[in-house]
Amino acid sequence: MFEPLIVQLAVSEIERYAQGLMEIIEPLSDDQLWSVEGGIPNSIGTLARHLSGNLNHYFGAGLLNNGYKRDRDLEFSETGLSKARVIAELAAAVEVAKQAVAAIDEERITQPYTTPCGREYESLAYHVLRMLTHFVVHCGQADYAVRAIR
């Protein structure tokens, strides 16, 4: 079956895109990190925090049952955090995703899956692939935002 490989590759790609996002964030000032200049709806900092929350929610709470409690509204409303904190949160969230995938029983990957918020998927593999596409879309938005603020 290809599903276990797909899940592993999806999380490897999440890690790769997260590294790219951290590289985008690193040269920014704290003001640039939270800027919405150029008509962008969400700052780069907000996008990074949203991705961190998403990984912690779906991989941490959903797969590891680690007790993570998501505050999605806060991901979009809390600004002004330091660049170092945003990067550290993202790096830690990626580690949670990697731990979750390493802990998945291969049989579970092909089984129907219900997320912590009740959304049903035909398989856990499909859900993980969806997490990758969500991550990539927001990384693209962050890349665009960098261009808008420069």
Buried (B, 14 or more C-beta within 10 A) or exposed (E): EEBBEBBBBBBEBBBBBBEEBBEBBEEBEBEBBBBBEEEBEBBBBBBBBBBBBBBBBBBBBBBBEEEBEBEEEEBBEEBEBEBEEBBEBBBEBBBBBBBBBEEBEEEBBBEEBEBBEEEEBEBBBBBBBBBBEBBBEBBEBBBEBBEBBE
